[in-house]
Amino acid sequence: MLGRVFWIVLDGVGVGELPDAPAFGDTGSNTLGNTARVVGGLSLPTLQRLGMGNVTQVAGVAPVSAPLASWGRLAERSPGKDTQTGHWEMCGLPLDFSFPTFPDGFPPEVLEAFTKATGRGILGNKPASGTEILTELADEHLRTGKWILYTSGDSVFQLAAHQDVVPLEELWEACRKAREILDGPWRVGRVIARPFTGGQGKWARNQGGRHDYSVLPPGPTVLDLAGAKGHKVIGVGKIHDIFAGVGVAESVHTADNAQGMDATIRLAGEAPEGSLVFTNLVDFDSLYGHRNDPRGMAGALEAFDRHLADLLPRLREGDLLMITADHGNDPTDVSTDHTREYIPVLAHMPGIAGRPLGDRAGFGDMGVTIAQAWELGGSLVGDGFWRELGAVV
């Protein structure tokens, strides 16, 4: 009998290139494995006990003979490698299209409409990393009050503004207006508000003020099905934004991984039976993968492992903990973009021995597993592994 679900997404922590990775320019990518190799090994004792070393080769994290969790790798069905596509697919909603990207910036029609709607001009309008674009344009933004607009290899319209120049509410309202404009051929997956502070070349992004404005999921997910059957869905971190609030009953906004895990640990003590606590930990992706910082990635992984050690004793009999990712973002890669990789799955239930789940054909196997356990019905896409966990005889 499944009690509660704690579903933790290590944003960007893939575990090896997919067979079609060369078509995406991602040959050789392995976010977790390459990070461990470059830094000379990782210390992840809790993840090791759960079986992360059984999922993929990780320097410093050896396989164990009796993992606490069932373990495997999931391939992506959808033709993408972005956050939305990954999360939607893991919830049983794969896509048969990829969101548009803008390697040459957004077209004049978009810029003209956005400038007219917001009353401010635009700087940038090109692919860039969040730190590089501030180094290049923040001083001019302070002088002119113009928006800093940039994109990436993902389908995103990112709008940066200094909080002393543009109040947070104005930035968020501008992003809402951009979301309305960006439709049809310009229908990016996410519009992202990127407030920042600081001065004299020392700029700091305000992660707590970030907001993502997503398109609506094109169909029901396991979150919708769970809510319809009376299960409480609690999003931690940017889950609410990724799903545009659809299927999420309660949201806990967080500024970083530490706050995300603190909230998850608190909810392990408070969430009622039948709850689904869905946590996204974005720092791996936003702070380290996109900045090609393997040492920062390693430190974040080891910090997560310490938080995980605090979470495990708070799980109850019948709870399911799933640890996974949504795509790769190899910090040793030549680019600063996401990478097309398998994602890990560690599925732990207190008192039940782990079993091998193998390499599986879709992220949606996780969402379908929840649907099987709670008998939610619906037509989610995936091959669930509820019985393989050993919780059902």
N, C-alpha and C positions, 0 to 999 in steps of 0.2 A: 504494500500500500504506500503510495507516494504522499508524503506530508507536504513539505515546502520545497521550493526550488531556489537555489542561489546560483545564478548564471553570471559568470565573470568573464568579460571580454578584455584580453590583453591587447589593446588596439595596436595593430601592426606587427604582432609577434608571430610571423609565419615560421614554418618548420621545414622548408625545402621547396625547390622549384617544382611547379607543376609540369606535366609533359608538354603543355603548349606555352611554357614560359618564354622560349625564344621568340615567338610571335609578338610578345609584349616587350622585348628587349631586356628580359630578366634572366638570361642564362646564368646559372650558378648561384642564384639567390637562395639564401637560407638565413633569415633574420636571427633566429636563436643560435643556430650552429655557428654561423660566421662571427657573430658577436663574441661568443665564448672563445672561439679560436683566436681572434685578434687580441683579446685582453689577457690571454693566457689561462683561461678557465674561469668558471663561475662557481660560486658557493650558493647552492639552492637546496639545502637539506630537506625542506618541506616538500618542494616540488619533486625532489628525487624520491622521497618515500611514496609519493603519489604515483610516480611512474613516468615523469617527463623524460628521463634518460632512456626509457624504453620506446618513446615516440620517435626520437631522432638522436643522432650522435651529438652530444653536448659536452665539450671539454669541461671536466670537473664535476659532471653530473652523470655518474655511471648508471647503467641499467640495474634494476633490483629484481630479485627472484620472485618476490611476492608483493607487488605494488598495492597500495591501499585503494587505488582507483583503477577502473577499467580505462584502457588507453587505445588511442588510434590517431589516424590522420584523415582529414576530410578534404576532398577536392571540390573546387567551385564549379557548379554547372553554368552559372551566368557568365556572360562574356565581359567581365569587368574585374576591377581590383580596387574598388572604392569602398568607403565605409558604409554608405547606404546599401549598396548591392549586397555586401557581405552580411550585414545585419538582417536585411529583409529575407535573404535566402536562408539564413540559419533559423529563421522563424517560419520556414515552410513556403516562402514566396520567392522562388527564383525568377530572374528576368530573362527575356529573350532578346533584349536590346541593351546597348550601353548608352549612358548619358553623354551628351556632346561635350567635347573639350575645345578649348580656344587657345591653341599654341601661338597664334598671332594676335592675341587680345580680342576683346569684344568689338563687334562691328559698330560703325557710326550711328546706326539706328538706335542701338541700345544706349550708347553714350549720350546722344541727344535727348532721348526720353528720360534718362536718369538725371541728367543735369537740370532739365526743366522741372522735374518732379521734386528735386531736393534744393535747388537754388545754389548749389556749389559746383565748381568745376572739378576736373579729374586729373590726377597725376598717375603716371605708370601705365596701367592697362597692358600688362604683359605677364608672362609666367615668371615667378620669382619665389624665393624662399621668404618666409616672414621676417627673418632677421636682415637679410640682404636688402630688401625693399625699404626697410626703415633706415638703414645706413645710407642708402642712396637718396631718399626723398623726404625724410622726416623734417629736415630743416626747411625745405621749400614748403612743406605742408604747414609748418608753424607760421611762415611768412604770409602765405596766401589763403589759408583756410580751405584749400581744395582737398577733396577726398584722395586717399591713396588706394587705388584699385589694382588688384593683382589676381592672378589665377595660378594654376599649376598643371601637372599632368593629370590631375583629377578634374571632375566636372564641378568646379567651384567658382563662385564670384565672391572674392574676399575684399572686404572694405575696412581699411584701417584709418583710425583717427585718434589724435591725441586728446585726452580727456580735458585738458585745459582749453582746447580749441573747439571741440565738439562735445557737448554733454552726452552721456550714455544714452539717454532717451532719444536724442536726435539721431544718433548713430543707429539705434535699433529701429527707429521709424524709417530711416532711409533704407535699411535692409528689407523691411517689410514692403516698401515701395518697389525695390529692386525685384523682390520675389514676384510681384504682380507683373512687372515688365518682362521678366525672363520666362517666356512661354513659347510654345511652338518650336521653331528651330533653335531657339536660344534657351530651351528649358533645362538649365543646369540642375544637377542634383541638389546642390546646397548653396545658399547665400550665407556667408559667415561674417558676423561682426567681429572686428579685431581691434578693440580699444588698446591704447598703450599710454605709458607715462614716461617721465624722465626728461632729460635734456642734455645738451652739449655732447651729443654722440653716445650717451649712455641711455639707451631706450629699453624699456621693459614692457612686455605685453601683459595686459591684465587678463589672465585666463578666467578669473571669476566673472568678468564682464563679457566674455565671449558668449554669443548666441548663434546657433545654426538654424536657418530657416529652410526646411526641407520641403520637397514636393511630397504630396500624399502617397502612401503606398497604394499600388494599383489593385489591391485585393486584400482579403482577410489574411491575417497571420495568426500564429498560435496565441499572441497577446489578445487579439479580439475574441478568439474562441474561449480562452481561459476566463476573460472578463464576463462573457455571456453566460458562463456556467457558475458564476459567483466567486471565482478566484480573484484575489486582489493582486493586481500587477503594479509593482513599484519600480520605477526607473531611477537609477542612480547615475549621476554624471550626465552625459549628453544623450541618453536613451530617448528621453522625451523629444528632443530636437530631431533625432534621426528618424523617428516615426511620426513627426509632426503632431505629436500628442495622441495619435490614434492608438487605442488599445491600452494606454497607460493611465491608470487611475490616480496615481500619486507620483510626484517627482521630487527627488532630492538633488538640488543643484550643487555641484562641487567645483573647486578651483584646480584640484590636482589629484594625483593618485592617492596620496595619503588621506585626503578628505574622503575620497571614494571608498577606500577600504575601511576607514573609521565608521562611515555610514553603514556599510555592509555588515560590519561586526556588530554595530548597535542593533541593526534590524534582525540579526540572528537571535538576539535576545528578546525582541519585541514583536516581530511579525507573526500574525496568527497562522494557524494551520491553513493550508491551501494557498498560501501566498507564493507569488513568483517575484523574486527580487532580482532584477536584471541590471547589472553594473557594467559600465564602460570605463576603462582606465586609459585615458587618452595620452598621458605623458610619453609613453613609449613611442608613439607615433609623432606627436606634434613637437616634442622637445628634443628627441634623439634620432629617430629615423629620418625625419625631414631635414635634420641638420647634420647628417652623416657623423654622428657622435656615438661610436660603439662603447666608449667608456661610460658615458652618461647612461646609455641603454643598460649596460651591465649593472651599474649602481641602482637603477630603477628596478631591475629584475630582482636584485638581492633585497632591496627594501620591500618589494611586494612579498617575497618569500617570508620575511619576518612577520608581516601582517597576516599572511596566510596561516602561520603557526598559531596566531591568536584566534583566528576564525574557526579552525577545525574543532577545538573542544566545545564550541558553542552550538554545533550542529546537533540536532536531535535524531533519535531513531526514526527512520522513514524519510529524512531529508535527503535531497539530491543536490550535490555541489558539482557544477560543470564549469571547467576552466577551458577557455578556447581563445580564438582570435577572430578577426574579420578579414584579414588580408596580410600580406607581408609589407615590411618597410625596412629593408636591409640597410643598416647604417654603414656597411662596408661597400655598398654598391656605388657605381660611378655617378648615378643620378641622386636627386633628393626626393624622388617620387616613390609611390607604393610599388611593391613587387608582387608578381603573380606566383603565389605559393600555396602549398598545402597549409591548413591550419591544424593545430593540435586539438584533441579533445581528451580531457581527463574527467571521468565521471565517477564521483565518490559518494557512496552511501555508508554511513557508519555501521560497522559490524558486518559488512558484506565484502568478500574478497574481490579484488580487481581481476578482470579478464581481458584478453586481447580483443579489440574491436576491429583491427586491421585498417587497411586503406579503404575509404568509403567514397561513394560517387557524388556526394552532395553535402553542403553545409546543413541542409534542411533535415538531416537525420536527427539532429538535436531537438529541433522543434517538434518533429513527429514523435520522438520519444516521450516528450512531455504530454503530447496529445493522447498517446496510447495509455500512459499511466493514469491520466485523469479522465479517460474516456470522453474526450472532447468532441469527437467526430470531425466533420469538415473534410476538405479535400486538399490538405497541405501536401506539398511535394517533398518526399524523402522516404528513407527506409529506416524506420525507428529501431532502436536497440534496447527497448525497455526489458524484454525478456532476456537478452544477453547479459544484462547487468546482474542477473541472478536474484533479483528482488521478487520474481514471480516463478513459482514452481510449475 
